[in-house]
Amino acid sequence: MLTLFGGAMGKFTKKTIEGLPLPETGQTLVWDSELKGFGVRLTPKGISYFVQGRVNGHTRRITIGKHGVFTPHTARDEAKELLRSMAKGIDPVVEKKRNKDAQISLKKAAIVYMKNKKTREGYPLKESTKKDISKHINGIFSQWQDLPVTTITEDMVLKLYRKSAKKSIAQTNQAFRILRAIFNWTRDKSMMRESMPKNPVNVLKGEWGHVPARTDKIPASKFGLAWNFINELRLYPGQTIAGRTGSDLCAFLLVTGARFTEGASLLWENVNLDEGYWRLPNPKNRHPVTFPLSSTAKEIIEGRPRTSPFVFPGIGKKGYIGDIRNTMRKLSSKINEKLTPHDLRRSFVLAAGQAGIEFVRCKLLMNHKLSGDVTVSHYMETSDLRWLADDSEKVAHWITRQGYLEENKVVDINILRQQSS
């Protein structure tokens, strides 16, 4: 855009301002001769007042407002005030941004956080993490959505935490940890350190409710009963398509130790039955990995119909099965143990131990994060685990053997020894 500078004129008056010709294109700046730095900007669309000065080594040109809304007198008073502020080292641009940042609502802060936050490794947040954030912003914090984050106090945090914790400590802890992260990130990425020097969630120090780590799994003595029942569900002639898919997935999770979503979302393109492996291109820990397929896991997949890109398809929007709660309820009732899909993952650990698999190898087969284990991360192949095929086979063999022993009413002497010790 062409910019023309018109120079200075006398003291601005309504008559002199309105007598200035507007340019056909670009803009013309005209300066008041009485107040240094005070001027008007002429454009084809009209006239506006501005002030220009230096503050902290930077030249700032601040728009005051349109002629008509401001008179030369009121605009001059505003210009004087801004120039006085700049003389004191107060940057109007910085102050404007600080005031704008201080008004950001919790909902807006959460949206910006989800869009721009990166993990320590530089990855964007996973969709599952964003889903949890949205759930709590629209749930526990629904009454705070439109409040400026700077107005959320420690008393408000403490009161809401105690109220929510009565319903679910685990969910409340997750929600307020997310809130703490949003506060910290918003403060660090904006100009709110003065207006929000302390994270109000810090008031919960010593208040956080304890959530015992879950240890539920299939007991070793009931593994055979559980495995046989899962296979009864899989092979039952009257089983529905959804029921067969759920029981097949249940069996797959048990013999692989995979997380529910990793197994449920498995694509046919990531399975190689001929060479006996399956791949996770984008797992939870963002570490792509190839796993060996035990003969049992391979048999489960070979029995699946290829009616979808997914090995375990479902009717939801995602295309793969959304849950196996019905299967888990039946299994829980059968063995008299309350189980969730994630408990199958813990059950795999137990089976691996019974099969004599080293714990670090078990963790690798589960694609579990090997935090602090420098030897493994530097000297072991962790992205292609086909070298653990024998270990995978041993775990599956132990599980299926328990089924055989249960069916023939034979007691596993090793389990009997553990129970008596």
C-alpha angles and dihedrals in degrees: 000000000000112000121198123190113214099193127222133323134180125289110314116256130170090253096050093045094051090046093062114106116237116234119244090227138007121008140289124211119209121187129214110238095212102051113043112227095020116118151141129244117218119202132162087264099052149284130304134178124236141170128215128198145136126262129173091349095309130108111229126192110192124191111226100186147278124308107255093037086056124033120214087257098051092041090052091052090050090048091052091051092050092047090050090051092050090049087057091052096258110140110213092204092053092044091051091052091045091052091047092049091049090059097052110126124231091247092051091046090052092050092050090046093052092047099047109022115112129196121241088266091054097255123137117247116281119250090244090057091049089049091055091049093050091046093057097040088054093038124034092014097039093117091052097049097103097036118107106252090233090065095058106103137197091251091054091049094048094047095049093043093054092047094049095043089064088068100039128351093191095052092042092051091050092048095051093044087055090048090051091052092049091050094049094046094045092049094047094047096045138042097267102108091107097042093041106025093153130047106236091213088069086079087077092071104128090011100080111119117236117245111195113229111255115246100170115140142137108289113240090241091057099043093099093049091048095047094048092048092050089053091047088057092047095050100036106128093219094050117129121237090251091047092050091049091050095049092045090053091047090055092045093052092049096052096041104035089226122159114255097251092043091056097037094051095046110139124214088233088064094054125083109186094175094059094030107240144108130205137218107201095181113019127170094272091047090238107129109219142177118219130198117244114229116218089255094051090045090053091052092053094043088058093055118102116239097231097127141026084256124076089216104033127188139186098248128101093267092060097229131087111287102203144349098210093131091054092045092050091054092046092047091052092048096054096028093238124118106235139179128194090260089056087066087063091054089046089057089057090053092048091049090053091049089050091054097249116157111249094238090054090049090053090050091052088053092046087237118169110262097210115188095003100122094169094058096042093049105034107028128073104245103167099057109040099176086114085072093060093115091052092049089050092050092054093049091046092052091051095048091044089058087056091052092048091049092049092051093040093240119149118229102235093208092056090045090055092050092051093050096045 
